[in-house]
């Protein structure tokens, strides 16, 4: 038996094998990864490679003629499992044949993920029945899938059953079966549709619904869309939605339809954007806080708002599209990630999944800032979590010139030391109309840094600054003069605004402090802080520490991760392993009820100071500010 | 420890036990059967007994005060599990507390059945959550059911989840959970609704839809209703329905909605009749031939009508009400019994279940006569089956004065030997308007017996009978003179009618003959013949043998079982064991394709003779008729 050398492009790696062996086996022996669903039976068509010197291999086989198009054969595309080595050759593994690993981008972090979606589309050519072999068509399909893809114990659902006869007839029994969770055939189509498999990752925020259409074949994001949560007309925050939904069955029905319509609108938009037929949308993964979760399902949410704040259900759920009228493939699946507690939802679990802190040895703090801010502390050994009633200030509510992180919002601010001149950046460029959360942090930190507010948050009326003025019997700070803005007046931060921000940041820090105390660790022990929230693209970690939102850890260890909930939903769409991790997290996360902590009020009050009443907790800030009156 | 004697009424049996033991344990030790779902925890309320001498037992316990009504306590009703023996006493076990066994009535046979429906309604009192015990409401319910009823691994479905918070609130956490297949909670209601559990057994015939509402608590039939299968406007027989449904997707949809509406109409009628709320209709079991099955499900049925006549699916199916828009409890289940082959459907399996031939050692023949007649031969060792294209003659079609077995049909006929005077009975009394299948058998047998037709089925024009006359160049026999009828003309049997009946009976007998040959048995070996079909209440076994529909076995061994399909559906509703038997049957029944039998045509032609070309196959008929020209 003679040695044969195969050069594998694009890496240019050279592997040794022996004549007569299939290319797929040669790859396997040398650790070259190529996709294959059918284990080398020439059926699935996944192991396509370009053979650049085709004279050195066997002729195109009958099986390849069945699976490959005429066009592909002309391009010297072959199935690695059908190519037998006869001499040295060079092959090129195209992107679509590489073993699928995706790097999930979360702003600031990147998570590697082995693709193992619940949805697999598999080609199948079941045989025809005869009088002597009268097995039914569904049995024949399931037998083929078992024998070819090693999928024993499969069933076929009702929607797929209805399509089976038509698909077999239209294609002379050459069909694509869509299999869910290696358990159930949920669709059957004529011909090869293996590349048309899509899923939608959905984050239902209290204020925004965001959806991403993902190709389940290669893991790529193909379209993203979002809209304001249309429930907003029934209240801005979770509590007012729960109150509204609890008034009557009709009210709950109404809130449910509104959010459902919103999700369907997002699904329809992304499908249109990407030119994807909705029948190829097979799965949705949905995350959201517990109230959004219950309302979407039409489960009365009142218990979430009353002590002891217990959900009706917290485990993950798989629903059929007809259960809640989702517009997608009729045999498809809607997966709702699990909850943790009444005020810690699936969005928090998704956030943890996206940061990976549950698998890391590093002691990490993950904070998702919103109207309710979830704080998680721990590592692969265990995680604590809590929910802080931080209010919507950082999302722009209850702040005179506050707004969400959308076009026209000031998102970052710096200030000159001598004349207090304000420099700002506006989302989308142009003149600003308001201030979003990240800029509020900057403004408060800069004012504190330049002695324009003191440690209790009081604006310094004595400061020599033309930007500080009295209006309506109280002080305010002018961030942008009228002529700099796109509105008819100055953009300001009032004393009242600062009080709101202090309460918000105090709630968040108190949550962190109580978890640290529970875990018996000091800030120095924290190796990483992941910060998520609707801050747009930016947050200044030093400023966040100066005003004391987060514990004092080295700035380089603070990572801003943006919409981590959506990233987690995307990961769950692409990997059933991730879904198992989510279930484990839902069971293992230790929920700490802040209201039950004896030191909660004290922690909260101490944390309203800038950065904190106990300045020794913020040694690096102490240094920055110097030993002046503010920190004495 | 002193002996105590308990007299158990109504049987009057005396059992011995010892003081201090609970009555339920005393029953168990002595083999007295009493219902108990919770194993003696005082929760389920099923083991109620009347204690006639209440001074000899302990006081009513707190648990009994919770489960029994004040009225019940006044009546000296106690829970056997809560009563501790203190001295001799007499108790009465009321009907509702007896272990549930039902005798399923099939006309002519009676099958004993241990009640084990898929639906169980169980009382549950889950505890309230606290800050320290924050398990969700669904987890608490499932834990209670596991601990109290030993139901591990239960899940709760989406419809039940939605109802859970409301039911707990409305009842201070004293609810009834409906559990399907010991696997899934499908409904939750406030208070004790354990007795409100109903199921609908449905037989979808080609011509008739029949439904029976059954109490799943005690197995009683509470209402029955039927209507003509409204699909009839698209063809009388299965083949024309299949042809219609195969024209387009819209045509299939149309046929599907029509039959669905029919089932929903039957469901609504029986619920109204019995005063049952449709939300308490938890299950349907549906049987029908393979074409009715596929069309109801919207599965293209064309393959059933084309060789090799293979269904798309034959295994049993469980569907949600929303899958096919059934009107019933939204969390309920629709169970379709399995099929055998393209022309042997779930109705045949149900028929076998109701006769019990698959569990008997007796070699039995079960024949369900219809447009397609299914024949089954065998016993507990194995069963053969086939389908005979017998046509709709016995249901009245293609017979001049033929009609179904409904009001106004002549259903039995006898004839005087000397003057051929005809005596008949009419369904519902009154004057007749036509002849149904059982009377056709009688007429043909009597005509043959009295030499008015010969062995080839030709009417004897030479016979001295004023009832035989020539009309339209062919002979006919007057069954009822115009003045005896409720119509404007005589009721007759024509030569053409007799030819139709001969073809029908030949098809049936040929099926029997080929199965007997396959099984290598002669008619003498057959110990029982079960005859089913839409014959109304009656069929004359001797006459059936005289014209040669069925093999010649002793008359006392022929049993008419009426609508055996509906009985089988009812049994499947009441027992999950029966569903397992159905699945086994679907796999184990050996289907014999008559078209593939080499001797089929010969058998068919020989069987058109009265009773058969080979008279030695009918020795008892030979004897009855005497050794005259007809049998020579």
Interface residues (C-beta under 8 A of the other chain):
Chain A: X129 X130 X131 X134 X135 X136 X137 X138 X139 X156 X158 X161 X162 X164 X165 X166 X297 X298 X299 X300 X302 X303 X307 X308 X309 X310 X311 X312 X313 X314 X315 X317 X319 X320 X322 X323 X341 X591 X593 X595 X596
Chain B: X129 X130 X131 X134 X135 X136 X137 X138 X139 X156 X158 X161 X162 X164 X165 X166 X297 X298 X299 X300 X302 X303 X307 X308 X309 X310 X311 X312 X313 X314 X315 X317 X319 X320 X322 X323 X341 X591 X593 X596
